[in-house]
Amino acid sequence: MAVIDKAGFHSTKNIQIPENIPAYTPELNPCGQVWKHIKQGFKNRVFKAMEAIREWLGKTVRDMSEKTIMSITSNHHYITECNAKFKT
């Protein structure tokens, strides 16, 4: 069984993972990397209400530039493998 992330419902027996890739690699998950970036701005903050958290999170996500997202999610492992597989 492969664990796609830590959520129990994100596991599957129907996926073939190459032997050179560990079954659980959160550092290769682009969504996890974006969330890690967002959490950096969330640390040590105090919000008066849940709505304030929602507003902060919404603004944070809306304000993320494409350049920022690309810099967070770019991963040399993906790039190396893609270049190797699609070499012309």
Buried (B, 14 or more C-beta within 10 A) or exposed (E): EBBBBEEEEEBEEEEEEEEEEEEBEBEEBBEBBBEEBBEEEEEEEEEEEEEEEEEBEEEEEEEBEEEEBEEBBEBEEEEEBEEEEEEE
